[in-house]
Amino acid sequence: MGTLKKQVEIKGKGIHSGLPVNMVVKPSKKKGIFFRRVDISGSDLIPATFDNVGDTKMRNTTIGNVNAAHVQTIEHLMAALFMAGIDSAVIEIDDKETPILDGSAMQFYNAFIKAGVAESKLKKIIVKREVVAKASELLKELPLSARIKLWFFNKISGRKSNGYVKLSPNEKGLDITATLIYPEKVIGSQTYSYHFDGNKKSVQSFLKNIASARTFGKYSEWEYLKAHGMGRGADETNVIALNDKGDGTLNPVIWPDEFVRHKIIDAIGDMFTSGGFVVAKLESYKGSHALNNLVLKKLFSDKDNYDII
């Protein structure tokens, strides 16, 4: 069991809500990552697990009951916890969304390492059979009105809902290959691969090449997002903003393919809602938080799909 040596206090604002939020990540002897909404009287612990994901529609991963106690945008924090080897913590938070900080996982990770982490080995979840989650499956579950809205949004943005996320057996660790295909020229088609085996070298590779990659969005879409309760805390300090033509950005990028590198952070954070280290090849083609969650649900729906060590 890996936990912090002392609690970590993190302050910021929610990228979607735009509201100030205070969060305290506390050491715990209880196995698992749990949130507690301290702004809600009598709030129970909220497990950060794939089967407790309440929503993924707001371009993030939300856990808990969306009509009651819940926490949004946990994926960057979860990725940092995983990389720091923390699988036991209680996270007290006074609003519905984790702080976005700089839009990456690096500041979370640095705060945890500064506090100190008791060394441990994460539980391994060995994928034994291929499991695939397709965007077409998600579309079928949406009500007609939502499908019409998505069709309209895709028509405006020039995107297609044909992505998938696949898990398949792999003896070497977690090998992630993510591919993005956007109509915007500044992104276009990007692919990035990352290997994690639990050793320091793979952690250092994450820190050097991935952890600082920020979330992104098109400036012209922000008004639409804000009208739908998203992106109200987004600014040049936490988001890569694509210009209206889609051929450049309004603020500098760290790498030309920072966009797809950020998708690796999202995938790692979402996979950690499994409760452990998923040992598999993960192929994400135009992936999303919804597809990451669906592929975990499919994986755990049949005990023949996996082993736990």
HELIX and SHEET records of a PDB file:
HELIX    1   1 PHE A   50  ASN A   52  5                                   3    
HELIX    2   2 GLU A   75  ALA A   84  1                                  10    
HELIX    3   3 MET A  106  ALA A  115  1                                  10    
HELIX    4   4 ALA A  135  GLU A  141  1                                   7    
HELIX    5   5 LEU A  144  SER A  157  1                                  14    
HELIX    6   6 LYS A  200  ASN A  209  1                                  10    
HELIX    7   7 TYR A  219  GLU A  221  5                                   3    
HELIX    8   8 TRP A  222  ALA A  227  1                                   6    
HELIX    9   9 GLU A  258  MET A  271  1                                  14    
HELIX   10  10 PHE A  272  SER A  274  5                                   3    
HELIX   11  11 HIS A  289  PHE A  300  1                                  12    
HELIX   12  12 LYS A  303  ASN A  305  5                                   3    
SHEET    1   A 5 VAL A   8  LYS A  13  0                                        
SHEET    2   A 5 PRO A  20  PRO A  27 -1                                        
SHEET    3   A 5 SER A  88  ILE A  93 -1                                        
SHEET    4   A 5 GLY A  32  ARG A  37  1                                        
SHEET    5   A 5 ILE A  46  PRO A  47 -1                                        
SHEET    1   B 3 VAL A  53  ASP A  55  0                                        
SHEET    2   B 3 THR A  62  GLY A  64 -1                                        
SHEET    3   B 3 HIS A  70  VAL A  71 -1                                        
SHEET    1   C 5 VAL A 131  LYS A 134  0                                        
SHEET    2   C 5 TYR A 164  SER A 168 -1                                        
SHEET    3   C 5 PHE A 277  TYR A 285 -1                                        
SHEET    4   C 5 LYS A 124  VAL A 127  1                                        
SHEET    5   C 5 TYR A 306  ILE A 308 -1                                        
SHEET    1   D 5 VAL A 131  LYS A 134  0                                        
SHEET    2   D 5 TYR A 164  SER A 168 -1                                        
SHEET    3   D 5 PHE A 277  TYR A 285 -1                                        
SHEET    4   D 5 LEU A 174  ILE A 181  1                                        
SHEET    5   D 5 SER A 189  PHE A 196 -1                                        
SHEET    1   E 2 PHE A 216  LYS A 218  0                                        
SHEET    2   E 2 ILE A 240  LEU A 242  1                                        
END                                                                             
